[in-house]
Amino acid sequence: MLGALAVAALVLHFAPSRAIGPPWMLVLLGALALAWVCWQPAATVRDDVLPALAVVLAALGLAMVARLSPALAQRQQLWILVSLVLAIAAAPAFAQYRRFAAYKYLWVVASLVLFGLLLLFGQEVNGARLWIRLGPIQYEPIELIKLFIVLFLAAYLAETADVIANARPWSLRANAKYLGPLFIGWGASMAILVVQRDLGMATLLLATFAVLLFVATRRLDIVFFGALLFALGAFWAVHHYPYVQARIAVWRNPFSDPLGAGYQSSQAYYSLAAGGLFGSGYRLGHPEFIPDVATDYVYAAFAEEFGLIGALIVLAIFLDFVRRIFATGLEQPDLYTKLLASGLGATLGFQVVIIVSGVIGLLPLTGITLPFMSYGGSSLVANFLLVALAWAMSARPRRLT
């Protein structure tokens, strides 16, 4: 962890001084990050690389946001501080994470309540109703909902995996009995997500749902059926939501309207091309030409100034991140922990795949953020809590020598 703090300090040393807060703020953030790791039972050993990777990625993201928008960077620092405080505060509860399985339906209820609040008080941004404003604070509840859904799916499948795995695909009664609550909990969230017009998060939840189902039951027929339902919902959304049609049109050919709808994507492609293999150098590129670059296209900005090599290093860090989260499940004996680790790893991994694929043009761009690196307090809080939970799950008894 000390090495991670050293790397983070080195990265932020080169950030614009006017964008980074006073020295005491950085010292406070470093002290909180160190306390986060030190605040663990002495009788256990955990994978301390997990919080270290989160700190390094958050520092890289803060350095890029500071280079792009000093005002947003100062807010980002506050959100990192809030995220670390919440991760430390949640540590005792996360150490008892197996108790979460007893409240599986509570996670569904909490998700539906948050969706209801979005319907009543949500603010629409770029065609999607995603935000709730409380005074000066604007929060995106869907970032927490994705964690609640994983907690529900892991708990429910841990109880019913054997029965679902042994049920015959053509036995409607057996499948409806045990898959009904699963599809009701997941399907309700998916339906509301489509209503909220956030298809990016809907794709993320579908992918996580498919991974958990396959890990628990090894039944490809259920995974295929879920994918088919999502494809039908996406087809309907494409033909009923103009903003979805516009995003697909931009994805197919952003240069058909380079000064209008395709301006953001085309500028991102120019930014990626300008980076080349080694990049233009930190603060020497021009990623500021990309609209909303600190939120949607921070990966393109990073690739321009650090090149293909830097962009691949970031992806390698995320890959190791996901691998380590999956490994926490493999090292534990109970199915609930294995499923929970699979869900958390899939959530983080697919989120990276969806946003990076959107930036480089493999998929239409969605409103999903790049974890830890994009500007966004909601994403930071949710992902730091995700890492804190995965880190708690990696605990194993310390061997006495």
C-alpha positions as CSV (number, residue, x, y, z in Angstrom):
1,M,0.0,0.0,0.0
2,L,2.9,2.3,0.7
3,G,4.1,1.8,-2.9
4,A,0.6,2.6,-4.2
5,L,0.6,5.9,-2.2
6,A,4.0,6.7,-3.5
7,V,2.9,6.1,-7.1
8,A,-0.3,8.2,-6.4
9,A,1.8,11.1,-5.0
10,L,4.2,11.0,-7.9
11,V,1.3,11.1,-10.4
12,L,-0.4,14.0,-8.6
13,H,2.9,15.9,-8.4
14,F,2.8,16.6,-12.1
15,A,-0.9,17.7,-12.0
16,P,-1.7,21.5,-12.4
17,S,-1.2,23.0,-9.0
18,R,-4.3,25.2,-9.3
19,A,-6.4,22.1,-9.9
20,I,-5.1,20.1,-7.0
21,G,-6.2,21.2,-3.5
22,P,-3.9,22.4,-0.8
23,P,-1.2,20.0,0.5
24,W,-3.2,19.2,3.6
25,M,-5.9,17.7,1.4
26,L,-3.5,15.4,-0.3
27,V,-2.0,14.4,3.1
28,L,-5.5,13.7,4.4
29,L,-6.3,11.5,1.4
30,G,-3.1,9.6,1.8
31,A,-3.7,9.1,5.5
32,L,-7.2,7.9,4.9
33,A,-6.0,5.5,2.2
34,L,-3.4,4.1,4.6
35,A,-5.9,3.8,7.4
36,W,-8.2,1.9,5.1
37,V,-5.7,-0.9,4.7
38,C,-4.5,-0.8,8.3
39,W,-8.1,-1.0,9.6
40,Q,-8.4,-4.8,9.4
41,P,-8.4,-7.7,12.0
42,A,-4.9,-8.6,13.0
43,A,-5.8,-12.3,12.8
44,T,-6.5,-12.3,9.1
45,V,-4.6,-11.7,5.9
46,R,-6.2,-9.9,2.9
47,D,-5.2,-9.2,-0.7
48,D,-3.9,-5.7,0.0
49,V,-3.2,-5.2,-3.8
50,L,-7.0,-4.6,-4.3
51,P,-7.2,-1.3,-2.4
52,A,-3.8,-0.3,-3.8
53,L,-5.0,-0.7,-7.3
54,A,-8.1,1.4,-6.5
55,V,-5.9,4.2,-5.1
56,V,-3.6,4.2,-8.1
57,L,-6.4,4.3,-10.6
58,A,-8.2,7.1,-8.6
59,A,-4.9,9.1,-8.6
60,L,-4.5,8.6,-12.4
61,G,-8.1,9.7,-12.9
62,L,-7.7,12.7,-10.6
63,A,-4.6,13.8,-12.5
64,M,-6.4,13.6,-15.8
65,V,-9.5,15.4,-14.5
66,A,-7.2,18.1,-13.0
67,R,-5.6,18.5,-16.4
68,L,-9.0,18.8,-18.1
69,S,-11.0,20.8,-15.6
70,P,-9.6,22.3,-12.4
71,A,-13.1,22.9,-11.0
72,L,-14.2,19.3,-11.5
73,A,-10.9,18.1,-10.0
74,Q,-11.5,19.8,-6.8
75,R,-14.9,18.2,-6.6
76,Q,-13.4,14.8,-7.5
77,Q,-11.0,15.2,-4.5
78,L,-13.9,15.6,-2.2
79,W,-15.6,12.6,-3.6
80,I,-12.5,10.5,-3.2
81,L,-12.4,11.7,0.5
82,V,-16.0,10.7,0.9
83,S,-15.4,7.3,-0.7
84,L,-12.5,6.5,1.6
85,V,-14.4,7.5,4.7
86,L,-17.4,5.3,3.7
87,A,-15.1,2.4,2.8
88,I,-13.5,2.7,6.3
89,A,-16.9,3.1,8.0
90,A,-18.3,0.0,6.2
91,A,-15.3,-2.2,7.0
92,P,-16.8,-3.8,10.2
93,A,-20.1,-4.6,8.3
94,F,-18.2,-5.9,5.3
95,A,-16.2,-8.2,7.5
96,Q,-19.5,-10.0,8.3
97,Y,-20.6,-10.0,4.6
98,R,-22.1,-13.5,4.8
99,R,-24.9,-12.1,6.9
100,F,-26.0,-10.1,3.8
101,A,-27.4,-13.2,2.3
102,A,-30.2,-13.2,4.9
103,Y,-31.5,-9.9,3.5
104,K,-31.7,-10.9,-0.2
105,Y,-35.1,-9.5,-0.8
106,L,-34.2,-6.3,1.0
107,W,-31.7,-5.5,-1.8
108,V,-34.5,-5.8,-4.4
109,V,-36.8,-3.6,-2.3
110,A,-34.0,-1.0,-1.9
111,S,-33.4,-1.0,-5.6
112,L,-37.1,-0.5,-6.4
113,V,-37.3,2.3,-3.9
114,L,-34.3,4.1,-5.5
115,F,-36.0,3.6,-8.9
116,G,-39.2,5.1,-7.6
117,L,-37.3,8.1,-6.3
118,L,-35.8,8.5,-9.7
119,L,-39.2,8.4,-11.3
120,L,-40.5,11.1,-8.9
121,F,-37.5,13.4,-8.4
122,G,-35.0,12.4,-11.1
123,Q,-33.5,14.9,-13.5
124,E,-33.1,14.0,-17.1
125,V,-29.6,14.3,-18.6
126,N,-28.9,13.6,-22.3
127,G,-32.1,11.7,-22.7
128,A,-31.9,9.6,-19.6
129,R,-33.4,10.2,-16.2
130,L,-30.4,9.2,-14.0
131,W,-29.8,11.9,-11.3
132,I,-31.3,13.0,-8.0
133,R,-30.3,16.3,-6.7
134,L,-30.2,17.0,-2.9
135,G,-29.3,20.7,-2.6
136,P,-25.8,21.1,-4.1
137,I,-25.2,17.3,-4.2
138,Q,-26.2,15.4,-7.4
139,Y,-26.2,11.6,-7.1
140,E,-26.8,8.7,-9.5
141,P,-28.6,6.0,-7.6
142,I,-28.1,3.4,-10.3
143,E,-24.4,3.1,-9.2
144,L,-25.7,1.7,-5.9
145,I,-28.4,-0.3,-7.5
146,K,-25.9,-2.4,-9.5
147,L,-24.4,-3.5,-6.1
148,F,-27.8,-4.3,-4.6
149,I,-28.7,-6.5,-7.6
150,V,-25.4,-8.4,-7.2
151,L,-26.1,-9.0,-3.5
152,F,-29.6,-10.3,-4.3
153,L,-28.6,-12.6,-7.1
154,A,-25.7,-14.1,-5.2
155,A,-27.8,-14.8,-2.2
156,Y,-30.8,-16.3,-4.1
157,L,-28.6,-18.4,-6.4
158,A,-26.6,-19.7,-3.5
159,E,-29.8,-21.3,-2.1
160,T,-31.3,-22.5,-5.3
161,A,-28.4,-23.3,-7.6
162,D,-28.6,-27.1,-7.3
163,V,-32.3,-27.2,-7.9
164,I,-32.1,-24.8,-10.9
165,A,-29.1,-26.7,-12.4
166,N,-31.0,-30.1,-12.2
167,A,-34.3,-28.8,-13.5
168,R,-35.0,-29.9,-17.0
169,P,-35.3,-27.0,-19.5
170,W,-38.7,-28.1,-20.7
171,S,-40.1,-28.4,-17.2
172,L,-42.0,-25.1,-17.0
173,R,-43.3,-25.8,-13.5
174,A,-39.9,-26.4,-12.0
175,N,-38.2,-23.5,-13.8
176,A,-41.0,-21.1,-13.0
177,K,-41.0,-22.0,-9.3
178,Y,-37.3,-21.3,-8.8
179,L,-36.5,-18.9,-11.6
180,G,-39.7,-16.8,-11.0
181,P,-38.3,-14.7,-8.0
182,L,-35.0,-14.4,-9.8
183,F,-36.5,-13.0,-13.0
184,I,-39.0,-10.9,-11.1
185,G,-36.2,-9.2,-9.1
186,W,-33.9,-8.8,-12.1
187,G,-36.6,-8.3,-14.7
188,A,-38.2,-5.4,-12.7
189,S,-34.9,-3.6,-12.5
190,M,-34.3,-4.2,-16.2
191,A,-37.7,-2.9,-17.1
192,I,-37.4,0.2,-15.1
193,L,-33.9,0.7,-16.5
194,V,-35.4,0.6,-20.0
195,V,-38.1,3.1,-18.9
196,Q,-35.3,5.3,-17.5
197,R,-33.6,4.9,-20.9
198,D,-30.2,3.9,-19.4
199,L,-29.5,1.0,-21.7
200,G,-25.8,1.1,-20.8
201,M,-26.5,0.1,-17.2
202,A,-29.1,-2.4,-18.4
203,T,-26.4,-4.0,-20.5
204,L,-24.1,-4.2,-17.5
205,L,-26.8,-5.8,-15.4
206,L,-27.6,-8.3,-18.1
207,A,-24.0,-9.3,-18.4
208,T,-23.6,-9.7,-14.7
209,F,-26.8,-11.6,-14.4
210,A,-25.7,-14.0,-17.2
211,V,-22.3,-14.6,-15.5
212,L,-23.9,-15.4,-12.1
213,L,-26.4,-17.7,-13.6
214,F,-23.8,-19.6,-15.6
215,V,-21.4,-19.9,-12.6
216,A,-24.2,-21.1,-10.3
217,T,-26.0,-23.5,-12.7
218,R,-24.0,-24.0,-15.9
219,R,-27.2,-23.7,-17.8
220,L,-26.7,-22.0,-21.1
221,D,-30.4,-22.2,-22.0
222,I,-31.3,-19.7,-19.2
223,V,-28.5,-17.4,-20.2
224,F,-29.6,-17.5,-23.9
225,F,-33.2,-16.8,-22.9
226,G,-32.2,-13.8,-20.8
227,A,-30.1,-12.5,-23.7
228,L,-33.0,-12.9,-26.0
229,L,-35.3,-10.9,-23.8
230,F,-32.8,-8.2,-23.6
231,A,-32.3,-8.1,-27.3
232,L,-36.0,-7.7,-27.8
233,G,-36.1,-4.9,-25.2
234,A,-33.1,-3.2,-26.9
235,F,-34.8,-3.5,-30.3
236,W,-37.9,-1.9,-28.9
237,A,-35.9,0.9,-27.3
238,V,-34.1,1.6,-30.6
239,H,-37.3,2.1,-32.4
240,H,-39.0,4.2,-29.7
241,Y,-36.2,6.4,-28.2
242,P,-34.8,9.0,-30.5
243,Y,-31.7,9.4,-28.4
244,V,-30.9,5.7,-28.8
245,Q,-31.3,6.0,-32.5
246,A,-29.0,9.0,-32.6
247,R,-26.3,7.2,-30.6
248,I,-26.4,4.2,-32.9
249,A,-26.2,6.5,-36.0
250,V,-23.2,8.2,-34.5
251,W,-21.6,4.9,-33.7
252,R,-22.1,3.7,-37.3
253,N,-20.7,6.8,-38.9
254,P,-19.7,9.8,-36.7
255,F,-18.2,11.6,-39.6
256,S,-21.6,11.9,-41.4
257,D,-22.3,14.8,-39.1
258,P,-18.9,15.8,-37.8
259,L,-20.0,19.3,-36.5
260,G,-23.2,18.1,-35.0
261,A,-24.2,14.8,-33.4
262,G,-20.9,13.1,-34.4
263,Y,-18.7,15.9,-33.1
264,Q,-17.9,14.3,-29.7
265,S,-17.1,10.8,-31.2
266,S,-15.1,12.2,-34.1
267,Q,-13.0,14.4,-31.8
268,A,-12.3,11.3,-29.6
269,Y,-11.1,9.4,-32.7
270,Y,-8.7,12.2,-33.5
271,S,-7.5,12.2,-30.0
272,L,-6.8,8.5,-30.0
273,A,-5.0,8.8,-33.3
274,A,-2.9,11.8,-32.1
275,G,-1.6,9.7,-29.2
276,G,0.1,7.2,-31.3
277,L,2.2,4.6,-29.6
278,F,3.9,6.7,-26.9
279,G,1.5,9.7,-26.5
280,S,2.0,13.4,-26.8
281,G,2.9,13.7,-23.1
282,Y,1.0,14.7,-20.0
283,R,-0.6,18.2,-20.5
284,L,0.8,18.4,-24.0
285,G,-2.2,17.0,-26.0
286,H,-5.5,18.7,-26.8
287,P,-8.2,16.3,-25.4
288,E,-10.1,19.4,-24.3
289,F,-11.6,19.5,-27.8
290,I,-13.8,16.6,-26.8
291,P,-17.1,17.6,-25.2
292,D,-17.6,16.1,-21.7
293,V,-14.2,14.6,-21.9
294,A,-13.8,14.3,-18.1
295,T,-16.8,12.0,-17.8
296,D,-17.4,10.2,-21.1
297,Y,-14.0,10.2,-22.8
298,V,-11.4,10.3,-20.1
299,Y,-9.9,7.1,-21.6
300,A,-9.4,8.9,-24.9
301,A,-7.7,11.8,-23.2
302,F,-5.4,9.4,-21.3
303,A,-4.6,7.5,-24.6
304,E,-3.8,10.8,-26.4
305,E,-1.3,11.9,-23.7
306,F,0.1,8.5,-22.7
307,G,-0.3,6.7,-26.0
308,L,-1.3,3.1,-26.8
309,I,1.2,1.8,-24.3
310,G,-0.3,3.9,-21.4
311,A,-3.8,2.9,-22.5
312,L,-2.9,-0.8,-22.5
313,I,-1.3,-0.4,-19.0
314,V,-4.5,0.9,-17.6
315,L,-6.4,-2.0,-19.1
316,A,-3.9,-4.4,-17.6
317,I,-4.4,-2.8,-14.2
318,F,-8.2,-3.3,-14.6
319,L,-7.6,-6.9,-15.8
320,D,-5.5,-7.7,-12.7
321,F,-8.2,-6.0,-10.6
322,V,-10.9,-8.3,-11.9
323,R,-8.7,-11.4,-11.7
324,R,-8.0,-10.7,-8.1
325,I,-11.7,-10.2,-7.3
326,F,-12.6,-13.5,-8.9
327,A,-9.7,-15.1,-7.0
328,T,-11.3,-14.1,-3.7
329,G,-14.2,-16.4,-4.5
330,L,-12.1,-19.3,-5.5
331,E,-10.2,-19.2,-2.1
332,Q,-13.4,-19.4,-0.1
333,P,-15.4,-22.6,0.5
334,D,-19.0,-21.4,0.4
335,L,-21.0,-20.9,-2.8
336,Y,-22.4,-17.5,-1.7
337,T,-18.9,-16.0,-1.5
338,K,-18.0,-17.5,-4.9
339,L,-21.1,-16.1,-6.5
340,L,-20.7,-12.7,-4.8
341,A,-17.1,-12.5,-6.0
342,S,-18.1,-13.5,-9.5
343,G,-20.8,-10.8,-9.5
344,L,-18.6,-8.0,-8.2
345,G,-15.8,-9.0,-10.6
346,A,-18.2,-9.2,-13.6
347,T,-19.7,-5.8,-12.7
348,L,-16.3,-4.0,-12.6
349,G,-15.0,-5.9,-15.7
350,F,-18.0,-5.4,-17.9
351,Q,-18.2,-1.7,-16.9
352,V,-14.7,-1.3,-18.2
353,V,-15.4,-3.2,-21.4
354,I,-18.6,-1.3,-22.2
355,I,-17.1,2.2,-21.8
356,V,-13.8,1.4,-23.4
357,S,-15.5,-0.3,-26.3
358,G,-17.7,2.8,-26.7
359,V,-14.7,5.1,-26.7
360,I,-12.8,3.2,-29.4
361,G,-15.9,2.5,-31.5
362,L,-16.6,-1.2,-30.9
363,L,-19.9,-0.4,-29.3
364,P,-22.3,2.6,-29.1
365,L,-21.2,5.0,-26.4
366,T,-23.3,4.8,-23.2
367,G,-23.4,6.9,-20.1
368,I,-21.3,4.4,-18.1
369,T,-18.2,5.9,-16.5
370,L,-14.7,4.4,-16.5
371,P,-14.3,3.1,-12.9
372,F,-12.2,5.3,-10.6
373,M,-10.9,7.4,-13.5
374,S,-13.9,9.3,-14.9
375,Y,-15.2,12.3,-13.1
376,G,-18.3,11.3,-11.0
377,G,-18.9,11.0,-7.3
378,S,-21.6,8.4,-7.6
379,S,-19.3,6.1,-9.5
380,L,-16.4,6.6,-7.1
381,V,-18.4,5.9,-4.0
382,A,-20.0,2.7,-5.5
383,N,-16.7,1.4,-6.8
384,F,-14.7,2.0,-3.6
385,L,-17.5,0.2,-1.7
386,L,-17.2,-2.6,-4.3
387,V,-13.5,-2.9,-3.7
388,A,-13.9,-2.7,0.1
389,L,-16.4,-5.6,0.0
390,A,-14.2,-7.7,-2.3
391,W,-11.2,-6.9,-0.1
392,A,-13.1,-8.1,3.0
393,M,-14.1,-11.3,1.2
394,S,-10.4,-12.0,0.5
395,A,-9.6,-12.4,4.2
396,R,-8.2,-15.7,5.4
397,P,-6.7,-16.7,8.7
398,R,-3.1,-15.6,9.4
399,R,-0.8,-18.5,9.7
400,L,1.2,-18.6,12.9
401,T,4.9,-19.2,12.4
